[in-house]
Amino acid sequence: MGSAASTDAKKELEGKSVEEIAAALKELPAADLAKVKEALNAGAGPCPGPVDCSTVKVVAKDYKGLLAQPAEPKFKGALAQIFVRSQPYGGSDKSNNGHRYDSIPFANGMITAGMSCQLIHYTHEEHDKFFELCKAFNFIIVRCNPGQIKADGGDQQKFDDGMRAMRKAGIQ
């Protein structure tokens, strides 16, 4: 779909109610409906927001419940998490989507206050990429349970040193 086609599709949807959109979707052929579903699920790629997070591995299954990021955020933020690959759901603090159970509400609070808050995951194999990405944010909220970085094969001290470097760089 070119930019003109996507602009036309956007114009068709603007101002429509949920019921009107649902009725239109019911009329689509199965193949086209599958494309719509695929496009909607594309949001499960790199964390949605103003900072391009495609340099690090996407761990989360989806971002359901996350509010839309502000177009012009007061500050650009990230909420850093760890997913323990050897544990069910990534750890006892995780929901089935791979995020901590409280990550979406935390991020939504930041978004409601006019800041962006993107949900990112630390993987020790991508330590350097992760901290390079962190430089693009104004703040980082660390939500990693004690012991989980080590349980996933990482080095807690190395992670902590990386976060201290962010702090020295002015990223709170």
Contact map, one row per residue, 1 for C-alpha under 8 A:
1111110000000000000000000000000000000000000000000000000000000000000000000000000000000000000000000000000000000000000000000000000000000000000000000000000000000000000000000000
1111110000000000000000000000000000000000000000000000000000000000000000000000000000000000000000000000000000000000000000000000000000000000000000000000000000000000000000000000
1111111000000000000000000000000000000000000000000000000000000000000000000000000000000000000000000000000000000000000000000000000000000000000000000000000000000000000000000000
1111111100000000000000000000000000000000000000000000000000000000000000000000000000000000000000000000000000000000000000000000000000000000000000000000000000000000000000000000
1111111110000000000000000000000000000000000000000000000000000000000000000000000000000000000000000000000000000000000000000000000000000000000000000000000000000000000000000000
1111111111000000000000000000000000000000000000000000000000000000000000000000000000000000000000000000000000000000000000000000000000000000000000000000000000000000000000000000
0011111111100000000000000000000000000000000000000000000000000000000000000000000000000000000000000000000000000000000000000000000000000000000000000000000000000000000000000000
0001111111110000000000000000000000000000000000000000000000000000000000000000000000000000000000000000000000000000000000000000000000000000000000000000000000000000000000000000
0000111111111000000000000000000000000000000000000000000000000000000000000000000000000000000000000000000000000000000000000000000000000000000000000000000000000000000000000000
0000011111111100000000000000000000000000000000000000000000000000000000000000000000000000000000000000000000000000000000000000000000000000000000000000000000000000000000000000
0000001111111100000000000000000000000000000000000000000000000000000000000000000000000000000000000000000000000000000000000000000000000000000000000000000000000000000000000000
0000000111111101000000000000000000000000000000000000000000000000000000000000000000000000000000000000000000000000000000000000000000000000000000000000000000000000000000000000
0000000011111111000010000000000000000000000000000000000000000000000000000000000000000000000000000000000000000000000000000000000000000000000000000000000000000000000000000000
0000000001111111000000000000000000000000000000000000000000000000000000000000000000000000000000000000000000000000000000000000000000000000000000000000000000000000000000000000
0000000000001111100000000000000000000000000000000000000000000000000000000000000000000000000000000000000000000000000000000000000000000000000000000000000000000000000000000000
0000000000011111110110000000000000000000000000000000000000000000000000000000000000000000000000000000000000000000000000000000000000000000000000000000000000000000000000000000
0000000000000011111110000000000000000000000000000000000000000000000000000000000000000000000000000000000000000000000000000000000000000000000000000000000000000000000000000000
0000000000000001111111000000000000000000000000000000000000000000000000000000000000000000000000000000000000000000000000000000000000000000000000000000000000000000000000000000
0000000000000000111111100000000000000000000000000000000000000000000000000000000000000000000000000000000000000000000000000000000000000000000000000000000000000000000000000000
0000000000000001111111110000000000000000000000000000000000000000000000000000000000000000000000000000000000000000000000000000000000000000000000000000000000000000000000000000
0000000000001001111111111000000000000000000000000000000000000000000000000000000000000000000000000000000000000000000000000000000000000000000000000000000000000000000000000000
0000000000000000011111111100000000000000000000000000000000000000000000000000000000000000000000000000000000000000000000000000000000000000000000000000000000000000000000000000
0000000000000000001111111110000000000000000000000000000000000000000000000000000000000000000000000000000000000000000000000000000000000000000000000000000000000000000000000000
0000000000000000000111111111000000000000000000000000000000000000000000000000000000000000000000000000000000000000000000000000000000000000000000000000000000000000000000000000
0000000000000000000011111111000010000000000000000000000000000000000000000000000000000000000000000000000000000000000000000000000000000000000000000000000000000000000000000000
0000000000000000000001111111000000000000000000000000000000000000000000000000000000000000000000000000000000000000000000000000000000000000000000000000000000000000000000000000
0000000000000000000000111111100000000000000000000000000000000000000000000000000000000000000000000000000000000000000000000000000000000000000000000000000000000000000000000000
0000000000000000000000011111110110000000000000000000000000000000000000000000000000000000000000000000000000000000000000000000000000000000000000000000000000000000000000000000
0000000000000000000000000011111110000000000000000000000000000000000000000000000000000000000000000000000000000000000000000000000000000000000000000000000000000000000000000000
0000000000000000000000000001111111000000000000000000000000000000000000000000000000000000000000000000000000000000000000000000000000000000000000000000000000000000000000000000
0000000000000000000000000000111111100000000000000000000000000000000000000000000000000000000000000000000000000000000000000000000000000000000000000000000000000000000000000000
0000000000000000000000000001111111110000000000000000000000000000000000000000000000000000000000000000000000000000000000000000000000000000000000000000000000000000000000000000
0000000000000000000000001001111111111000000000000000000000000000000000000000000000000000000000000000000000000000000000000000000000000000000000000000000000000000000000000000
0000000000000000000000000000011111111100000000000000000000000000000000000000000000000000000000000000000000000000000000000000000000000000000000000000000000000000000000000000
0000000000000000000000000000001111111110000000000000000000000000000000000000000000000000000000000000000000000000000000000000000000000000000000000000000000000000000000000000
0000000000000000000000000000000111111111000000000000000000000000000000000000000000000000000000000000000000000000000000000000000000000000000000000000000000000000000000000000
0000000000000000000000000000000011111111100000000000000000000000000000000000000000000000000000000000000000000000000000000000000000000000000000000000000000000000000000000000
0000000000000000000000000000000001111111110000000000000000000000000000000000000000000000000000000000000000000000000000000000000000000000000000000000000000000000000000000000
0000000000000000000000000000000000111111111000000000000000000000000000000000000000000000000000000000000000000000000000000000000000000000000000000000000000000000000000000000
0000000000000000000000000000000000011111111000000000000000000000000000000000000000000000000000000000000000000000000000000000000000000000000000000000000000000000000000000000
0000000000000000000000000000000000001111111100000000000000000100000000000000000000000000000000000000000000000000000000000000000000000000000000000000000000000000000000000000
0000000000000000000000000000000000000111111110000000000000000000000000000000000000000000000000000000000000000000000000000000000000000000000000000000000000000000000000000000
0000000000000000000000000000000000000011111111110000000000000110000000000000000000000000000000000000000000000000000000000000000000000000000000000000000000000000000000000000
0000000000000000000000000000000000000000111111100000000000011110000000000000000000000000000000000000000000000000000000000000000000000000000000000000000000000000000000000000
0000000000000000000000000000000000000000011111110000000001000100000000000000000000000000000000000000000000000000000000000000000000000000000000000000000000000000000000000000
0000000000000000000000000000000000000000001111110001110011000000000000000000000000000000000000000000000000000000000000000000000000000000000000000000000000000000000000000000
0000000000000000000000000000000000000000001111111001110001000010000000000000000000000000000000000000000000000000000001110000000000000000000000000000000000000000000000000000
0000000000000000000000000000000000000000001011111100000000000000000010000000000000000000000000000000000000000000000001000000000000000000000000000000000000000000000000000000
0000000000000000000000000000000000000000000000111111000000000000000010000000000000000000000000000000000000000000000111000000000000000000000000000000000000000000000000000000
0000000000000000000000000000000000000000000000011111000000000000000010100001000000000000000000000000000000000000000100000000000000000000000000000000000000000000000000000000
0000000000000000000000000000000000000000000000001111100000000000000000000001000000000000000000000000000000000000000000000000000000000001100000000000000000000000000000000000
0000000000000000000000000000000000000000000001101111111000000000000000000000000000000000000000000000000000000000000000000000000000000000000000000000000000000000000000000000
0000000000000000000000000000000000000000000001100011111100000000000000000000000000000000000000000000000000000000000000010000000000001000000000000000000000000000000000000000
0000000000000000000000000000000000000000000001100001111111000000000000000000000000000000000000000000000000000000000000000000000000000000000000000000000000000000000000000000
0000000000000000000000000000000000000000000000000001111110000000000000000000000000000000000000000000000000000000000000000000000011001000000000000000000000000000000000000000
0000000000000000000000000000000000000000000000000000111111000000000000000000000000000000000000000000000000000000000000000000010011001000000000000000000000000000000000000000
0000000000000000000000000000000000000000000001000000011111100000000000000000000000000000000000000000000000000000000000001010000000000000000000000000000000000000000000000000
0000000000000000000000000000000000000000000011100000010111110000000000000000000000000000000000000000000000000000000000011000000000000000000000000000000000000000000000000000
0000000000000000000000000000000000000000000000000000000011111000000000000000000000100000000000000100000000000000000000001000000000000000000000000000000000000000000000000000
0000000000000000000000000000000000000000000100000000000001111110000000000000000000000000000000001110000000000000000000001000000000000000000000000000000000000000000000000000
0000000000000000000000000000000000000000000100000000000000111110000000000000000000000000000000001100000000000000000000000000000000000000000000000000000000000000000000000000
0000000000000000000000000000000000000000101110000000000000011111000000000000000000000000000000001000000000000000000000000000000000000000000000000000000000000000000000000000
0000000000000000000000000000000000000000001100100000000000011111110000000000000000000000000000001000000100000000000000000000000000000000000000000000000000000000000000000000
0000000000000000000000000000000000000000000000000000000000000111110000000000000000000000000000000000000000000000000000000000000000000000000000000000000000000000000000000000
0000000000000000000000000000000000000000000000000000000000000011111000000000000000000000000000000000000100000000000000000000000000000000000000000000000000000000000000000000
0000000000000000000000000000000000000000000000000000000000000011111100000000000000000000000000000000000110110000000000000000000000000000000000000000000000000000000000000000
0000000000000000000000000000000000000000000000000000000000000000111110000000000000000000000000000000000000010010000000000000000000000000000000000000000000000000000000000000
0000000000000000000000000000000000000000000000000000000000000000011111000000000000000000000000000000000000000010000000000000000000000000000000000000000000000000000000000000
0000000000000000000000000000000000000000000000011100000000000000001111101000000000000000000000000000000000000010001110000000000000000000000000000000000000000000000000000000
0000000000000000000000000000000000000000000000000000000000000000000111111000000000000000000000000000000000000010011100000000000000000000000000000000000000000000000000000000
0000000000000000000000000000000000000000000000000100000000000000000011111000000000000000000000000000000000000000000000000000000000000000000000000000000000000000000000000000
0000000000000000000000000000000000000000000000000000000000000000000001111100000000000000000000000000000000000000000000000000000000000000000000000000000000000000000000000000
0000000000000000000000000000000000000000000000000000000000000000000011111111000000000000000000000000000000000000011100000000000000000000000000000000000000000000000000000000
0000000000000000000000000000000000000000000000000000000000000000000000011111000000000000000000000000000000000000011100000000000000000000000000000000000000000000000000000000
0000000000000000000000000000000000000000000000000000000000000000000000001111100000000000000000000000000000000000011100000000000000000000111000000000000000000000000000000000
0000000000000000000000000000000000000000000000000110000000000000000000001111110000000000000000000000000000000000001110000000000000000001111000000000000000000000000000000000
0000000000000000000000000000000000000000000000000000000000000000000000000011111000000000000000000000000000000000001111000000000000000000111110000000000000000000000000000000
0000000000000000000000000000000000000000000000000000000000000000000000000001111100000000000000000000000000000000000111110000000000000100101110000000000000000000000000000000
0000000000000000000000000000000000000000000000000000000000000000000000000000111110000000000000000000001000100000000011110000000000000000000111100000000000000000000000000000
0000000000000000000000000000000000000000000000000000000000000000000000000000011111000000000000000000000000000000000000111100000000000000000111110000000000000000000000000000
0000000000000000000000000000000000000000000000000000000000000000000000000000001111100000000000000011000000000000000000111100000000000000000001110000000000000000000000000000
0000000000000000000000000000000000000000000000000000000000000000000000000000000111110000010000000000000000000000000000001110000000000000000000111001100000000000000000000000
0000000000000000000000000000000000000000000000000000000000100000000000000000000011111000111000000110000000000000000000001110000000000000000000000001000100000000000000000000
0000000000000000000000000000000000000000000000000000000000000000000000000000000001111110011000000000000000000000000000000000000000000000000000000001101100000000000000000000
0000000000000000000000000000000000000000000000000000000000000000000000000000000000111111010000000000000000000000000000000000000000000000000000000000000100000000000000000000
0000000000000000000000000000000000000000000000000000000000000000000000000000000000011111010000000000000000000000000000000000000000000000000000000000000100000000000000000000
0000000000000000000000000000000000000000000000000000000000000000000000000000000000011111111100000000000000000000000000000000000000000000000000000000000000000000000000000000
0000000000000000000000000000000000000000000000000000000000000000000000000000000000001111111100000000000000000000000000000000000000000000000000000000000000000000000000000000
0000000000000000000000000000000000000000000000000000000000000000000000000000000000100011111101111100000000000000000000000000000000000000000000000000000000000000000000000000
0000000000000000000000000000000000000000000000000000000000000000000000000000000001111111111111000100000000000000000000000000000000000000000000000000000000000000000000000000
0000000000000000000000000000000000000000000000000000000000000000000000000000000000110011111111000000000000000000000000000000000000000000000000000001000000000000000000000000
0000000000000000000000000000000000000000000000000000000000000000000000000000000000000011111111000000000000000000000000000000000000000000000000000000000000000000000000000000
0000000000000000000000000000000000000000000000000000000000000000000000000000000000000000011111100001100000000000000000000000000000000000000000001000000000000000000000000000
0000000000000000000000000000000000000000000000000000000000000000000000000000000000000000111111111111100000000000000000000000000000000000000000000000000000000000000000000000
0000000000000000000000000000000000000000000000000000000000000000000000000000000000000000100011111111100000000000000000000000000000000000000000000000000000000000000000000000
0000000000000000000000000000000000000000000000000000000000000000000000000000000000000000100001111110000000000000000000000000000000000000000000000000000000000000000000000000
0000000000000000000000000000000000000000000000000000000000011110000000000000000000000000100001111110000000000000000000000000000000000000000000000000000000000000000000000000
0000000000000000000000000000000000000000000000000000000000111000000000000000000000100000110001111111000000000000000000000000000000000000000000000000000000000000000000000000
0000000000000000000000000000000000000000000000000000000000010000000000000000000010100000000001111111111100000000000000000000000000000000000000000000000000000000000000000000
0000000000000000000000000000000000000000000000000000000000000000000000000000000010000000000011100111111000000000000000000000000000000000000000100000000000000000000000000000
0000000000000000000000000000000000000000000000000000000000000000000000000000000000000000000011100011111100000000000000000000000000000000000000000000000000000000000000000000
0000000000000000000000000000000000000000000000000000000000000000000000000000000000000000000000000011111111000000000000000000000000000000000000000000000000000000000000000000
0000000000000000000000000000000000000000000000000000000000000000000000000000001000000000000000000011111111100000000000100000000000000000000000000000000000000000000000000000
0000000000000000000000000000000000000000000000000000000000000010110000000000000000000000000000000010111111110000000000000000000000000000000000000000000000000000000000000000
0000000000000000000000000000000000000000000000000000000000000000010000000000000000000000000000000000011111111000000000000000000000000000000000000000000000000000000000000000
0000000000000000000000000000000000000000000000000000000000000000000000000000000000000000000000000000011111111100000000000000000000000000000000000000000000000000000000000000
0000000000000000000000000000000000000000000000000000000000000000010000000000001000000000000000000000001111111110000111100000000000000000000000000000000000000000000000000000
0000000000000000000000000000000000000000000000000000000000000000011000000000000000000000000000000000000111111111000010000000000000000000000000000000000000000000000000000000
0000000000000000000000000000000000000000000000000000000000000000000000000000000000000000000000000000000011111111100000000000000000000000000000000000000000000000000000000000
0000000000000000000000000000000000000000000000000000000000000000000000000000000000000000000000000000000001111111111110000000000000000000000000000000000000000000000000000000
0000000000000000000000000000000000000000000000000000000000000000001111000000000000000000000000000000000000111111111110000000000000000000000000000000000000000000000000000000
0000000000000000000000000000000000000000000000000000000000000000000000000000000000000000000000000000000000011111111000000000000000000000000000000000000000000000000000000000
0000000000000000000000000000000000000000000000000000000000000000000000000000000000000000000000000000000000001111111000000000000000000000000000000000000000000000000000000000
0000000000000000000000000000000000000000000000000000000000000000000001001110000000000000000000000000000000000111111100000000000000000000000000000000000000000000000000000000
0000000000000000000000000000000000000000000000000000000000000000000011001111100000000000000000000000000000000111111110000000000000000000000000000000000000000000000000000000
0000000000000000000000000000000000000000000000001100000000000000000011001111110000000000000000000000000000100110011111000000000000000000000000000000000000000000000000000000
0000000000000000000000000000000000000000000000001000000000000000000010000001111000000000000000000000000000110110001111100000000000000000000000000000000000000000000000000000
0000000000000000000000000000000000000000000000111000000000000000000000000000111000000000000000000000000000100000000111110000000000000000000000000000000000000000000000000000
0000000000000000000000000000000000000000000000100000000000000000000000000000011110000000000000000000001000100000000011111000000000000000000000000000000000000000000000000000
0000000000000000000000000000000000000000000000100000100001000000000000000000011110000000000000000000000000000000000001111100000000000000000000000000000000000000000000000000
0000000000000000000000000000000000000000000000000000000011110000000000000000000111100000000000000000000000000000000000111110000000000000000000000000000000000000000000000000
0000000000000000000000000000000000000000000000000000000000000000000000000000000111100000000000000000000000000000000000011111011001000000000000000000000000000000000000000000
0000000000000000000000000000000000000000000000000000000010000000000000000000000001100000000000000000000000000000000000001111111001000000000000000000000001000000000000000000
0000000000000000000000000000000000000000000000000000000000000000000000000000000000000000000000000000000000000000000000000111111000000000000000000000100111100000000000000000
0000000000000000000000000000000000000000000000000000000000000000000000000000000000000000000000000000000000000000000000000011111000000000000000000000000001000000000000000000
0000000000000000000000000000000000000000000000000000000100000000000000000000000000000000000000000000000000000000000000000111111111000000000000000000000000000000000000000000
0000000000000000000000000000000000000000000000000000000000000000000000000000000000000000000000000000000000000000000000000111111111100000000000000000000000000010000000000000
0000000000000000000000000000000000000000000000000000000000000000000000000000000000000000000000000000000000000000000000000000011111110000000000000000000000000000000000000000
0000000000000000000000000000000000000000000000000000001100000000000000000000000000000000000000000000000000000000000000000000011111111000000000000000000000000000000000000000
0000000000000000000000000000000000000000000000000000001100000000000000000000000000000000000000000000000000000000000000000110011111111100000000000000000000000000000000000000
0000000000000000000000000000000000000000000000000000000000000000000000000000000000000000000000000000000000000000000000000000001111111110000000000000000000000000011001000000
0000000000000000000000000000000000000000000000000000000000000000000000000000000000000000000000000000000000000000000000000000000111111111000000000000000000000000000000000000
0000000000000000000000000000000000000000000000000000101100000000000000000000000000000000000000000000000000000000000000000000000011111111100000000000000000000000000000000000
0000000000000000000000000000000000000000000000000000000000000000000000000000010000000000000000000000000000000000000000000000000001111111100100000000000000000000000001000000
0000000000000000000000000000000000000000000000000000000000000000000000000000000000000000000000000000000000000000000000000000000000111111110000000000000000000000000001000010
0000000000000000000000000000000000000000000000000010000000000000000000000001000000000000000000000000000000000000000000000000000000011111110000000000000000000000000000000000
0000000000000000000000000000000000000000000000000010000000000000000000000011110000000000000000000000000000000000000000000000000000001111111100000000000000000000000000000010
0000000000000000000000000000000000000000000000000000000000000000000000000011100000000000000000000000000000000000000000000000000000000011111100000000000000000000000000000111
0000000000000000000000000000000000000000000000000000000000000000000000000011110000000000000000000000000000000000000000000000000000000000111110000000000000000000000000000011
0000000000000000000000000000000000000000000000000000000000000000000000000000111100000000000000000000000000000000000000000000000000000100111111000000000000000000000000000011
0000000000000000000000000000000000000000000000000000000000000000000000000000111100000000000000000000000000000000000000000000000000000000001111100000000000000000000000000000
0000000000000000000000000000000000000000000000000000000000000000000000000000001110000000000000000000000000000000000000000000000000000000000111110000000000000000000000000000
0000000000000000000000000000000000000000000000000000000000000000000000000000001111000000000000000001000000000000000000000000000000000000000011111000000000000000000000000000
0000000000000000000000000000000000000000000000000000000000000000000000000000000111000000000000000000000000000000000000000000000000000000000001111101100000000000000000000000
0000000000000000000000000000000000000000000000000000000000000000000000000000000001000000000010000000000000000000000000000000000000000000000000111111000000000000000000000000
0000000000000000000000000000000000000000000000000000000000000000000000000000000000000000000000000000000000000000000000000000000000000000000000011111100000000000000000000000
0000000000000000000000000000000000000000000000000000000000000000000000000000000000000000000000000000000000000000000000000000000000000000000000001111111000010000000000000000
0000000000000000000000000000000000000000000000000000000000000000000000000000000001110000001000000000000000000000000000000000000000000000000000011111111100000000000000000000
0000000000000000000000000000000000000000000000000000000000000000000000000000000001010000000000000000000000000000000000000001000000000000000000010111111111110000000000000000
0000000000000000000000000000000000000000000000000000000000000000000000000000000000000000000000000000000000000000000000000000000000000000000000000011111111110000000000000000
0000000000000000000000000000000000000000000000000000000000000000000000000000000000010000000000000000000000000000000000000000000000000000000000000011111111000000000000000000
0000000000000000000000000000000000000000000000000000000000000000000000000000000000111100000000000000000000000000000000000001000000000000000000000001111111000000000000000000
0000000000000000000000000000000000000000000000000000000000000000000000000000000000000000000000000000000000000000000000000001000000000000000000000000111111100000000000000000
0000000000000000000000000000000000000000000000000000000000000000000000000000000000000000000000000000000000000000000000000011100000000000000000000000111111110000000000000000
0000000000000000000000000000000000000000000000000000000000000000000000000000000000000000000000000000000000000000000000000001000000000000000000000000110011111110000000000000
0000000000000000000000000000000000000000000000000000000000000000000000000000000000000000000000000000000000000000000000000000000000000000000000000010110001111111000000000000
0000000000000000000000000000000000000000000000000000000000000000000000000000000000000000000000000000000000000000000000000000000000000000000000000000000000111111100000000000
0000000000000000000000000000000000000000000000000000000000000000000000000000000000000000000000000000000000000000000000000000000000000000000000000000000000111111110000000000
0000000000000000000000000000000000000000000000000000000000000000000000000000000000000000000000000000000000000000000000000000001000000000000000000000000000111111111000000000
0000000000000000000000000000000000000000000000000000000000000000000000000000000000000000000000000000000000000000000000000000000000000000000000000000000000011111111100000000
0000000000000000000000000000000000000000000000000000000000000000000000000000000000000000000000000000000000000000000000000000000000000000000000000000000000001111111110000000
0000000000000000000000000000000000000000000000000000000000000000000000000000000000000000000000000000000000000000000000000000000000100000000000000000000000000111111111000000
0000000000000000000000000000000000000000000000000000000000000000000000000000000000000000000000000000000000000000000000000000000000100000000000000000000000000011111111100000
0000000000000000000000000000000000000000000000000000000000000000000000000000000000000000000000000000000000000000000000000000000000000000000000000000000000000001111111110000
0000000000000000000000000000000000000000000000000000000000000000000000000000000000000000000000000000000000000000000000000000000000000000000000000000000000000000111111111000
0000000000000000000000000000000000000000000000000000000000000000000000000000000000000000000000000000000000000000000000000000000000100110000000000000000000000000011111111111
0000000000000000000000000000000000000000000000000000000000000000000000000000000000000000000000000000000000000000000000000000000000000000000000000000000000000000001111111111
0000000000000000000000000000000000000000000000000000000000000000000000000000000000000000000000000000000000000000000000000000000000000000000000000000000000000000000111111110
0000000000000000000000000000000000000000000000000000000000000000000000000000000000000000000000000000000000000000000000000000000000000000000000000000000000000000000011111110
0000000000000000000000000000000000000000000000000000000000000000000000000000000000000000000000000000000000000000000000000000000000000000010000000000000000000000000001111111
0000000000000000000000000000000000000000000000000000000000000000000000000000000000000000000000000000000000000000000000000000000000000010111100000000000000000000000001111111
0000000000000000000000000000000000000000000000000000000000000000000000000000000000000000000000000000000000000000000000000000000000000000011100000000000000000000000001100111
